Amino acid sequence: MPGPFVVPVHGDLELPKKVDVVVIGGGIVGASTAFELADQGVKVALCEKGGIGHEQSSRNWGWVRITRRDPREVPLMAEALRIWPTLAERTGRDLGYERSGIAFVCATDKEFAEHERWLENLKDYQIDSKMLSAAQYAQMTPGTRLPVKGALYTSADGRAEPQKAAPAIAEAARDRGAHILTECAVRGIETKAGQVCSVVTERGEIACEQVVLAGGAWSSLFARNTGLRLPQLKVKNSVIRTKPLAGGPEHAIWSEGFSIRKRQDGGYTIADGFRNIVDIVPDSFRYMRDFLPALGSQWSSLMLRFGGKFYDELRVPNAWSLDEASPFEYNRVLDPKPAFKLQDKSLANLRKAFPVFELAEIAQRWAGMIDVTPDAIPVISPIASIPGFHIATGFSGHGFGIGPAAGRLAADLVSGRTPLVDPTPFRFGRFSDGSKIKIISGF
């Protein structure tokens, strides 16, 4: 089943011989990193094995939210909320961004209390976020039949169009001198005296001093070929896109039975608000010890499945030489089959809550693979054992909204500028330095 239509970005025909930095991965984080580096005057090449934004960066919900973020992500997401409104002018392109608000509805008094406690994470920020009573929420959301105790509502949150954002940012990086290379898989990095000196792509070698790996769901495999252990698994989330529909809510809504946001074209993006599918694959056993705490705390929301995906990934090599085709050249775009039953149930729940959606017509279905870490927060970090190598991955379903700020933070770490926020929570070494992996459920 074809994925969503993404604004096309035509890659450069010529491969540069030398740049300062190569960014691997053309999703929103990689594009944002390249954009921020190019904006600083750094010579950068963005290499993508397929098309810009063709995987999870175009398949997500399109939420730009600080609400219910893991507290460790709040400082970075607060910066993202400042960056998003500037991007249309900075890029000269439409990203579909609008500050439209997001509501997390509370079905029980316990949920209401938990959401109220979470608000303490914003006490040091001037961000409009508050608890609404059931009556206040009903007044704000006419036509709803969803029984709630109240809602956590953040008017500062917003939405953007995933099929537009990464392409717009990548093109803006090119405007600033960046090389944008599509259908150009990076097979690996080369070092000299332990320091990064180049990358080898399927089209040839690019000399460089630094590399940023922003490969999303592919990052763990790429890192493994460099000798690094990056614990990361893939989680599948499925989405429905409807045709334009009048009378639905303007703000995005999360509930256990469904999540929605209005699209720029007047349609809606609909997904399950709680459940995701996790295929059992060889990496599930490779990183089992890392993910056991997360599995325990998130068990009810995960649908574990064993099937052909295990054998598909078992056949993928874990190591390859740089003069042979890499696994990235055999699978240009991850395009998993949507979970139709979950999608249909979400739509049915939505129609019970908002009768106007009885008129909704499905325009398209798709699924995407989310790159998840054991503690569900990203790695944005230099790699001490390979000077010049950096990783920006593992955004655990939160990458779209936080992507522009994550790209700026990654660019700061590469260029040696004062980091946008304290990068310590996102350090790669937390998985190997004896630190206890902290699981904060519900984010």
N, C-alpha and C positions, 0 to 999 in steps of 0.2 A: 504494500500500500504506500503510495507516495506521501512524503512528508509535506509540511506547509510550504507554500510558495514564499521564497526568500528573495528580497531585492538583489538582483545579480551584481556581483563584483567581478570584473574581468581582470584576471591576473596579468602581471607584467610578462612580456615575452622573453626578456633577457634576465639572466641570473647575474646579480652583482658579484664581482670578484671579492670585494672586501667591504665590510660595514663594521660599526662599533659593536652592535648588539643584534643577535638573531632572536626573534620571538617565535616559538613553536606553538601553533594552535591559533586558528582564526575565529574563535568564539569571542564573546563580549569582553572577557578578561584579557585575552591575548591582544585583541584589537585596541582595547583601552590602554594597555601597557605600551604598545607601539605608538599610539597617538600621543601619549604623554611624553615619551622619550623624544619623538620627532618634534614635539612642541618645544622641547628644551634645546633643539639643534643637534641632537644625537643622530648619527647615521644608523638606521635600523632597517632590518628586513623582517617582514612577517610571513612565515611559511605555513601554509595550510594544505593538508593532504587531499582535501576535497574542495568544497566551496566555503566562502566566508559565512559563518553563522549557520551552517547547515545542520548541526547537531543540536544539543540541548539549548543552545543560545537562541534558537528560533522556535523551540518546542515547549518552552516553559509557560507559566501562567501569565507572564507580563506584569507581575506585581513589583512595585518599588516601595518596599515597606521596612519600617523600623519596628513595627508592632510585633510583639512576641518573639523578637530576635533573642538568640542566646546573648546573655549580658556581655560576653567577651567580644561580640561583634558590634555592640551598640555604638562605640566610638567611631568605628569605620563606617557604619551605616549612617550615622549622623552626618558624616562628611559626604556620603553619597547623596543624601537628601539636599545638600547644598550644591553639589555638582550637577545633578540631573537638570535643573531649570536653566543651566547655562549652556547645555550641549547643543541646542538648536542653533544658537548664535555662533558658538565656537566651531561647530562642524559645518555650518551653512546648509544643514539638511534637516528634514523632518524625521524625528524619531518616534513621533506619536505620544510624547510625554504629556501628561496632564496630572496636576495635583487634585485628585478626586476623592481621596479618603478611603480607608479600609476599616471594616468592622469585623471583629472576632466575637461572634455571638456566644452567649453562655447558656447552656441548656439546664444547668443546675446551680444551686447556691454555692457548691464547692468550686465549680468553674469560675463563677463570678469572683469569689475570694481569691482564687489563684491569679486571675487576670489583674485584680486590684493590687495584689502584691507585686506583680511584674512591673506595674507603673513606677515603682520606686527606682527602677533602672534609668528612668528619664529625668529624675529630679535635678540633675546637674545640666540639663539641656533645655533650651527654649523651644520645645516642640509641643504643639497642641495635641494632647492625647488625654482622654478622660473616660471614665466609666459612665455609661448611660443606663438608666433604669429601663425596665421593660416598656413602660409607657413612653419614655423619651425615644427609645429605639423605634417603636411602632409609629410614632409621629414622624420620625425622620425617614421611615421606610414604608410609605403607603402601599397597601395591597398585599403586604406579607401576612401569611398565616402561620409562620414559623413560631412555635411556642418557645419563648425564651425568658430567662430571668433578668436579662440585660445584655450589655455588649461593651467591649473595649473598643473605642472608636478613636482613630488617629486621623485627623483631617490633613495632617502634613504628609501622609502617605499618598502614593499615586500609582499611576500605571503608565506603561509605554508599550510600543509594539515590537515584540521580539523579532519579527521578520524584517524590521527596518533598522533596528538599533546597531547591531554589530556591523552590518554593511556601511551604515552612515559613518560610524567611527573609523572604520578601516579606510574609507575613501578620504576622510579628513586627515588621517595620518599620511596618506599618499600626497595630499595637497601640500603637506609640510616636508615632503622629500622622502618619505618612507617607500621602500620597495614592497609591493604586495604580490605575493607569489601563491597562486592557487594551483591545485593539482600538483603540488610539490611537497611530497612527504620528506621529512627529515629522518634519515636512517639512524643517525647517531652523532655524537660529538667526538672531536679529537682534541687531545691535550699535548702540550709541550712543557716538559719539566713540571708536570702536574697541573698546569694552568690551561684553561680553555684556549684553544687557538683557532678552531674552525668547527663548522658543522658539515656533514656530508649529506646532501640531498639526493633524491633520485635523478636530479638534473645536473648534479655536479657539486663541487665544494664551494663554500663561502667562508672566507677567512673572517674571524671576529675575535673580540676579546671577552665578550660575555654572551650568555645564552639564558633565556627565560623559557622554561617549560610550562606552557599553559594549555596542556592537551586534554583537559577534561577527563572523560572516562578512559582515555588512552594513556594517561600520564604514568600510571603504575607500571604498565608494560614497558614504556620507553625507559623509565628510571631503572627497571630491572636489568636492562641491557647495558646500562652504565655501571652496574654493580651496586645500585642503591636499593634499599628495601623501603618502599613507600606503601604502607597499608591503606588500601583504597578498594572499595567494591562498587558495583553498579546496581542501581535501583531503578526500576521502570515505573514511570508515571504516564498515564494516558489522558488525553485531552479531546474534548469536542469543541468544534467551532460552529456556531449557528449563523444563519443568515440574519440580516438586520431585523431587529424586533423593537417596536415602540412600547413604552410603558414599563420597562424594567428598571431596576435600581441603577443609579449613577455610580454609587460607591461599590467597591469590591466587598465581597462577603466571604468569610470562612465559617463553616459549620462542620460538624462531624460527618454529615450526610452529603454535603456538596460544597464546592467553592466556585465562585463566579467572579468575573470582571467584565465590564463593558469594553468593547473594542472600538477602535477609532471609526470603523465602518458601520457602527450601530448594532453589530452582532454581539455575541457573548462567547467568552471562553469558559468552559465548564469542566470541572474535574472532581474527582473524589477528594474530599477534604482531609482524609485520614489514612486511607489504605494505599499501600504500594506493593508491587510485586518484586520479589527478590529471587532470581534464579540461583540455584546452587551450582556453582562452577568450581574449577580447581582453585581459584583464588579464595573461595570460601573456606577451604581447608588451610591454605597457605597463611591466611590472616585470621584464622578462627580465634586464637587467643586474644588478639587485639580487639576483636569485635564482640566478644562474649558479654562484656558489661552493657554495651549498647543493645545487644539482642535481648537481654533480660529486661531492660527498661522500656524498649519499644516493641515488645513481642506482639502486642495486640494489634499494632498497625501494619505489621509485615506479613505478607502472604508468601511463604517460602514455597518454591516449586523446583522439582527435579525433572529434567527432560533433556531434549536434544541439545540445549544450549551448553550443557556440561561437556558433551563430546565435541561440539564445535570449538569450544575454547581449549579443550585438551589438545587439539591438533595445532593450535597456534604456538609457534616456537617462542621460548623464553629468552633466547639469545640468537644473534645473527651477526655476521660480519658486515662491514659497511660497504663491501663491494658486491653485495647481493641484495635482492629485493627484500624489503622489510614487510612485516605484517600490515603496516599502514597502507601499503600499495595494493593490497588485496581486498581492502574494505574501506572505501573512500568515505562512506557516510553510514553511521549507525542509524538504521531505520527499522526499529522493532515493531512488531505487530501490536496494535492497541489491544487493551483488555476490554472487549466489548461489554461483558457482563457488568464490570465495574462502572463503565461509562453510562450504560443504560440505567443502572440503579441510581447513579448520581443525578441523571436527568429526571428520573421519576421522583426522587426526593425534592428536587428543585421545583417541579411542577406542583407538588403538594404545598410547598411553602409559598410559591408565587404562581397563582393560577394563570397569569398572563403568559407564562412559558408553555402552556398547552398549545399555543400558536407557534412555538419555536420550531424552525426547520433546521435539521442538521445539514451543514454545508460540507463538513469534513471531519475526519477523525485521524488522530496520529498519536504516537507515543515517543518518548525520549528516554535516554539513559542518564540518570543523575550520578555524578561522581561523589561518593560518600566516604568520609574518614571515620575512624572509630569514635571520635568525640564530636562529630558533626559540625566542626568549624574548619576553615580552610588551612592549607599550608601556603604561606606567602613568605618566602625565606631564601636567603643564600644558603648554599651547601658548602659547609666548611671543608669537607674532604676533596672537593673539586672547585678550587678557586675560579670564580668567573661564572659558575653555574648557579642558577636560581630556579625555584619552583613556585608556581602560583596555580594551585589546583585544589580539588577536594571541597568544593563549595557547598556540597550536600543539599542541593535544591534551593540555595539562597543566592546563587551567583549572579542572576540577572540584575536584580535591584542593586546589589552591592558592587557590581562589576566595574563601573567607572572609578569608584574610590579604590577598589582593589588594584586596578591598573595603575593608578597614581602611586599607591604605596609600593607596588613592585618596581615602578620606574624610579622612585626615590631610593630604594635599596640598591638598584643597579648603578645609578649615577652618583651615589654617595651624598645626596642631599638629606636634610633633616627629614625623617619619616613623617608622613602625614599624621599617623597615630603611632602609638607604641606597638611595634610588631611582635613583641615577645609572645603573646598568646598563639601566634601563628607560626612559630618556629618549627622547622622540620625536626630538630633534635628532640622534641618532646616525646617522640615515639621510641627513642633509644637511650635517653639520658637518665633513665630511672624515674622520670616524672610519672606520677599517677595520672592516668587518663581520666579526666573529669567528665562525667556524663550529666548534662543538664537536660532532663526530658521535657518534652512539650514544645520544642522550638524547631 
